[in-house]
């Protein structure tokens, strides 16, 4: 089981990845609880992707 501190770190890493790859005022971000620390990112065209922490690879990952 992950500690609260680990959870906060993974949440921060997911948000940092999103901030590095998107202009934040051009997308909408909402929680996506089906993936660990998952975020659903929508652009102005209505396209979306899920960004999350992958426990298998120990890094941020995403799916379209």
Residue, then its C-alpha position, 0 to 999 in steps of 0.5 A: x500500500x502506498x503512503x500518503x506521501x508517495x501518493x502526493x509525489x505521484x500526483x505531482x509527477x502526473x500534473x508536472x507531465x501535463x504542465x510540460x506537454x500542454x498549455x494549461x489554459x487551452x485544456x480542461x483537466x479532471x480527475x479520472x479515478x479508474x487509473x492511479x492518479x489519473x487525469x482526463x485531459x480535454x483539448x478545445x477540439x474535444x479530443x482527450x487523453x488519460x494521463x496517469x502514474x504507471x506502477x509497472x514502469x514507475x513513471x507517468x504514462x498516457x492513453x488516447 
